[in-house]
Amino acid sequence: MKNRIKLLALAFVICSNACNTKQPETKKSNSSIAENLYFGYQPPGLNPEVFVPKKGIAKDWKLGNEDSLDMEEFYFTYSGNDPFLPAVVVYRQEENYYRASKYTFHHSGVKNSNILYSRHNYIERTGSGWSNLKSLGPMFDRKDLGIMVLSVSTNGTIVFDDYKTDDGIRISRIKDGKREEPKLLGKEINSGKLVAHPFIAPDESYIIWDSEREDGYGKSDIYISFQQQDGSWGSAINMGGKINSELVENGAKLTPDGKYLLFGRSEEKVKEDGSTYWETKDYWVDAKIIEKLRPQ
């Protein structure tokens, strides 16, 4: 009972903060600046810039299912100020207390999607919040399958990598209402070393991923393949010197509205004691850079 009172108090604080109304602009210049911001950030152009997410605050979180406190689990959903991180915090009842765990979900190609995916699981939006975790099926629950990154199109087509086999990127479509068995994509995409971190466009017009190839700028580079008129995938295109460097670039993905592309750039560094570590910075760039690579 005490736990529930605490949870209700937390929900009240979060919902109260979320309902605060925005104060009117006092200066015209501030209004003009705000119109050019993106979730409070000054957006980049066609030259990538370092993306530093702001620290989240209480009003960025909301109770996803306020009617489910008597259920075995319920969800807080992230609404917030990092446009690249849709996330859900799950409170699960275990004996006489609730245990919190955080899942990072992937949208299905559209903003405010009614389905969010997390590796071999997904949740659906309901009239009162989000459903419990559901499995994508036995073909995704195999013990020999290690999904690291999964991306989903608007039509439900899934692409994902597999860190256990390192075979490359697989694709699974929905046909006649049923999900097809995942199959490896062709050599256009699955070539080179460390083929991983796929992202499929909402309309399935292209796939972005990263790998080490002989034609690259250094280590892992980010590539793109555009879907052809016959449904096949075109040759891999290196996304160029603005995106790639002699360092490691990987993990590219779009914001849910498709406006910006985020990717990571990692560099191996040496400590004073001689040991090494990887330093990673996130970059973002206007998604129009993709259209400049699309074959005419």
Secondary structure, 3 states (H helix, E strand, C coil): CHHHHHHHHHHHHHHHHHCCCCCCCCCHHHHHHHHCCECCECCCCCCCEECCCCCCCHHHEEECCCCCCCCCEEEEEECCCCCCCCEEEEEEEECCEEEEEEEECEECCCCCCCEEEECCEEEEEECCEECCCEECCCCCCCCCCCCCCEEECCCCCEEECCCCCCCCCEEECEECCEECCCEECCCCCCCCEEEEEEEECCCCCEEEEEEECCCCCCCCEEEEEEECCCCCECCCEECCCCCCCCCEEEEEEECCCCCEEEEEEEEEEECCCCCEEEEEEEEEEECHHHHCCCCC
